[in-house]
Amino acid sequence: MKTLLVILLFCLPVTAVADCNMAFRYGLLIGPENIRFMQNARTYVQINQDRQLFVAGEWIRLNENDTELLHQYSQGLRKFVPEIVSLAVDGVEVGLSSIESMLSGLGSQSQQAEWQALIRETTFQFMSRFVRTGEYFYLAPQSLNELDHFLNRELKPQLSNLARHTVGAVWGALRDALRQSDSNFERTDNQDWQSVEQMVENMSFGLDEKAIELEAKSALFCQRMRELDQIETTLQQRIPLLTQYDVVTEKN
């Protein structure tokens, strides 16, 4: 049974973003007052109030038409980036919240510290690519295909492994505690494993829902990025200094 469940978990259908190589070459930080295009924690382009443009720290004077085009570009980013970030962050939270709720109040202090350290490490690893804090959203440089790969081939296996390590330890601690307090209590290792597997299956189902959501929106997302790329190209033609900071692009 153990082997069968593991095989089934990792043989779940893998969705794919259909042939869309649109990508962001810079990290994008979306805030209430400004939008920043970043690389290695350095801001190269900043848009204030959706109408004021700075490139490499230099304020760019815009005419009315350029300002309107910049506003259109900014609004497109504000609608698109938070949706992408939220989809990924929600996927992470589906798994981590399931694990944390299972661990709440169980085990010794040292065990709790070990489990929380593993959860923090996993959270940091994923959140370096997707951050949602209040009204701020950060998306690291990546393509739509990479986001699909993240949801399907990175996130689910790593969270599943984390769940087995931590939740499996919880069941072991519970089993030992109950056996010590009640000599009539019996729980087989197979029953323990099934309990862990059930939680992992439920978590996997939640992650699959996020992957399906991405698949359902993939054509729309791709079209939005192509439209943003077109606006960006027009802006670059009007403002040549922007040419060296090509944010929205199509990977070969």
Summary of the structure (lengths in Angstrom):
residues: 252
radius of gyration: 22.9
end to end distance: 44.2
largest distance: 82.3
contacts: 763
relative contact order: 0.19
helix: 64%
strand: 16%
